[in-house]
Amino acid sequence: MWSLIKWLVMRLSIVRWIFKLLGLAAFLPIALLLKAFGLPLLIVLAVLALPVLFVLFLFGLPIFLVLLAGGLALGVLFAVLAFGLVALKIAIFVVLPIWLVWKLLSWIFRGRNGGVARQDPATGADAA
């Protein structure tokens, strides 16, 4: 009986260890991405929110209100930056290819003389 219980416990511990190892392998790249992009982004947001904190300190507001307003400013800047990145992604992956295809097609089909019909100076009629 004890050997059966030991065997089950060992079996379960091996399975849990494999799940932990796979979880580490899955979350390690995400952690590296967050470290690479999230920390500089947080630094930029903090630099942008620091002048607000200094102005509030100069007016003599309580520390709690200053930190609350600084956190609010940091949150608003992060939201604006996040929405701006979404708009930038749409602009890069949707608008830019459509615009490039339109420019390419208009360049291909504009004709030999640039798409503008020239007039014959002697007769005043089209040369074509």
Order of alpha helices (4+ residues) and beta strands (2+ residues): alpha-alpha-alpha-alpha
